[in-house]
Amino acid sequence: MKLLLIQGANMEYLGRRQPELYGTTTAKELDALLRRQARSLDVVLDILYTNTEGEAVSAIYKADRVNVDGILFNPAGFLHAGHALRDCLKSIRAPAIEIHMTNIEKRGYGSVTTGAAVGMIAGFGVDSYVLALQAMVSRLRQSERS
C-alpha cells in the first residue's frame, strides 16, 4: 500500500511557527514519526511539503497516474482558497483525508477542500496525522476485503 502526504503552505516551519498553536514538534520529527508508523503498518509513505497550490495539484495527479492508494493532506495556507486543490481531489480515484493540527472550526475557519475528502481529522496536534494514517489504512484494507 502506498500513500502520499501533502503538507501545504507554511508547514515546513512546523515547530518554529506559532508553537502555542501547533506545538514544538518539527516537520522533520513529524516525518520521522509518520514514516515509523507507516512502516509498522506495512505502508510506503511519500511526503511533499509545498508552498504552491499548483505543485500540490500536480503531485496529486501524478500520484493518481501511478496508482497511489490514498492521499493524506493538510491544506494549511490553502485552507481558504484551495479551489484548484479541491477540484483535483474530487477528480482522482484515491480517497483523501484532510488533516489539521488544530480544531479549525473552533478557530472560526472553514476549509474549501473538506468536501473533496472522505473525512477530516482535526484538533489533536501531531496525533491528527497518526490518526489519519491509521484511518486511511483501515479504510483501504476494508475495501480490499470487500
C-alpha positions as CSV (number, residue, x, y, z in Angstrom):
1,M,0.0,0.0,0.0
2,K,1.3,3.4,-0.9
3,L,0.1,6.8,0.4
4,L,1.0,10.4,-0.3
5,L,1.0,13.1,2.4
6,I,0.8,16.7,1.1
7,Q,1.8,19.3,3.6
8,G,0.5,22.7,2.4
9,A,1.8,26.3,2.8
10,N,4.0,27.1,5.8
11,M,4.1,23.5,7.2
12,E,7.8,23.2,6.7
13,Y,8.1,25.7,9.6
14,L,6.3,23.3,12.0
15,G,7.8,23.6,15.5
16,R,9.0,27.1,14.8
17,R,5.9,28.8,13.6
18,Q,3.3,29.6,16.3
19,P,4.3,26.8,18.7
20,E,1.5,27.9,21.0
21,L,-1.0,26.6,18.4
22,Y,1.0,23.9,16.6
23,G,3.4,22.6,19.3
24,T,7.1,22.2,19.2
25,T,7.4,19.1,17.1
26,T,9.4,20.0,13.9
27,A,8.5,18.9,10.4
28,K,11.5,16.6,10.4
29,E,10.3,15.0,13.7
30,L,6.8,14.6,12.4
31,D,8.1,13.0,9.2
32,A,10.2,10.5,11.1
33,L,7.2,9.6,13.4
34,L,4.9,9.1,10.4
35,R,7.5,7.0,8.5
36,R,7.9,4.8,11.5
37,Q,4.2,4.4,11.9
38,A,3.8,3.7,8.2
39,R,6.5,1.0,8.2
40,S,4.7,-0.6,11.2
41,L,1.6,-0.8,9.1
42,D,3.5,-2.1,6.0
43,V,2.8,1.1,4.1
44,V,5.0,3.2,1.9
45,L,4.5,6.9,2.7
46,D,5.7,9.7,0.4
47,I,5.7,13.2,1.9
48,L,5.7,16.5,0.0
49,Y,5.9,20.0,1.5
50,T,4.9,22.8,-0.8
51,N,4.0,26.4,-0.5
52,T,2.5,26.4,-4.0
53,E,-1.0,25.0,-4.6
54,G,-0.2,24.2,-8.2
55,E,2.7,22.0,-7.1
56,A,0.3,20.1,-4.7
57,V,-2.2,19.6,-7.6
58,S,0.5,18.3,-9.9
59,A,1.8,15.9,-7.2
60,I,-1.7,14.5,-6.6
61,Y,-2.4,14.0,-10.3
62,K,1.0,12.2,-10.6
63,A,0.1,10.1,-7.6
64,D,-3.2,9.2,-9.3
65,R,-1.4,8.2,-12.5
66,V,1.0,5.8,-10.6
67,N,-2.0,4.4,-8.6
68,V,-1.2,5.7,-5.1
69,D,-3.8,4.1,-2.8
70,G,-4.6,7.2,-0.7
71,I,-3.9,10.8,-0.1
72,L,-3.4,12.5,3.3
73,F,-3.3,16.3,3.1
74,N,-3.1,19.3,5.3
75,P,-4.1,22.2,3.1
76,A,-2.6,24.6,5.7
77,G,-2.4,28.0,3.9
78,F,-4.6,26.7,1.1
79,L,-7.4,26.3,3.6
80,H,-9.5,29.3,2.4
81,A,-8.7,29.5,-1.3
82,G,-7.7,26.0,-2.4
83,H,-10.4,25.6,-5.0
84,A,-7.9,24.0,-7.5
85,L,-6.8,21.6,-4.9
86,R,-10.4,20.7,-4.1
87,D,-11.3,20.1,-7.7
88,C,-8.2,17.9,-8.2
89,L,-9.0,15.8,-5.1
90,K,-12.6,15.3,-6.4
91,S,-11.3,14.0,-9.8
92,I,-8.9,11.3,-8.6
93,R,-9.6,7.7,-7.9
94,A,-7.8,7.5,-4.5
95,P,-9.6,8.6,-1.3
96,A,-8.3,11.6,0.6
97,I,-8.3,12.5,4.3
98,E,-7.9,16.2,5.3
99,I,-5.7,16.8,8.4
100,H,-5.5,19.8,10.7
101,M,-3.4,20.1,13.9
102,T,-5.9,22.5,15.5
103,N,-9.7,22.5,15.5
104,I,-10.3,24.8,12.6
105,E,-14.0,25.2,13.4
106,K,-13.2,26.4,16.9
107,R,-10.8,28.9,15.4
108,G,-13.5,30.2,13.1
109,Y,-12.1,28.8,9.9
110,G,-13.8,26.7,7.3
111,S,-12.0,24.7,4.6
112,V,-12.8,24.7,0.9
113,T,-11.2,21.4,0.5
114,T,-13.0,19.3,3.1
115,G,-15.9,18.4,0.7
116,A,-13.4,16.5,-1.5
117,A,-12.2,14.3,1.3
118,V,-13.7,11.1,2.7
119,G,-13.1,12.6,6.2
120,M,-11.3,15.2,8.2
121,I,-9.3,14.8,11.4
122,A,-8.6,17.9,13.3
123,G,-7.7,19.2,16.7
124,F,-5.3,16.6,18.0
125,G,-2.0,18.2,17.2
126,V,0.6,15.7,15.8
127,D,-1.7,12.9,16.7
128,S,-4.1,14.2,13.9
129,Y,-1.6,12.8,11.4
130,V,-1.2,9.4,13.2
131,L,-5.0,9.1,13.4
132,A,-5.4,10.0,9.7
133,L,-2.7,7.5,8.7
134,Q,-4.4,4.7,10.7
135,A,-7.9,5.7,9.4
136,M,-6.7,5.6,5.8
137,V,-5.0,2.2,6.2
138,S,-8.1,0.8,7.9
139,R,-10.4,2.1,5.2
140,L,-8.2,0.8,2.3
141,R,-7.8,-2.6,3.9
142,Q,-11.6,-2.9,4.5
143,S,-12.2,-2.1,0.8
144,E,-9.6,-4.7,-0.2
145,R,-11.6,-7.3,1.7
146,S,-15.0,-6.4,0.1
